[in-house]
Amino acid sequence: MLDQYAVFGNPIAHSQSPQIHTWFAKQTHQRLQYTAILAPEDDFEASARIFFAKGGVGANVTVPFKLDALVFADKLSPRARRAGAVNTLQKGKNGEIYGDNTDGVGLVSDLTNNLGFSLMDKKVLLLGAGGAARGVIEPLLNAGIAQLKIANRTPEKAQQLVQVFHVLETGITLTSGNWASLEDEQYDLIINATSSSLSGDLPPLPDGLLTQKSLAYDLMYSKQPTPFMLWAKQQGAAQVADGLGMLVEQAAEAFFLWRQVRPETQPVLQHLKSLEKA
């Protein structure tokens, strides 16, 4: 019987994960089956327990279950514990479920390897203070940036994240604020981790945040440019990107955790982009 993997979400029909992991498996000659599972919004735990009880060995977790997966896991990686969210589950030999978070690693890999953007000594603005934001902070702090500001509609939530991640003692300037606090500031990299793109909206951002060398990155991925991406282009950003590359890179990290084989991401990413254009 093939090793069983899955992605849990609600909704889930749109997920690219089954396609991505099937391509990874073919590329690395791994024998596995990967499916998408629509879990009830109010009972992720039951769906996950059934999956692992029937022989499942690993799973990805997407919206809205990353906090549920955190609670479900028996053991957590340090990065998952600090992120307060789990997107990757693995069943150990003793039956314990191990929870990890590969989102931030996926983002940094996409920025540096696929987009050719050096994070060294960069001034970074992270928009949002929810689960998506929490998952990417630690890898950004470990990537050599000089400053990170977390901005949110309610600044108290952003300040809470500053307090959580200050314990890493990276020596990096870590600050927080609301949208109004961004007036007269400029950044090398702006990452949209808010849910605004889901509703076709945009945070009320002031003009002048971006320079002609800046990169604007939306964690959402979409066939059409998101409102944040359109805003960034109008503001003169040098580069604008969505989260498709991050999706592929975080999947590759999860695949490595499960199989101890690291797939090549470029062929898969290019194939997905070609499908979007078709």
ABEGO torsion letter per residue (X at the ends): XBBBBBBBBOBAAABAAAAAAAAAAAAAGBBBBBBBBBBBAABAAAAAAAAAAAGBABBBBBOAAAAAAAAABABBBAAAAAAGBBABBBBBAAGBBBBBBAAAAAAAAAAAAAAGBBABGBBBBBBEABAAAAAAAAAAAAAGBABBBBBBABAAAAAAAAAAAAAAGAGBBBBBEBAAAABGBBBABBBBABAAAAAGBBBBBBBGABBAABBBBBABBBABBBAAAAAAAAAGBABBBBAAAAAAAAAAAAAAAAAGBBBBAAAAAAAAAAAAAX
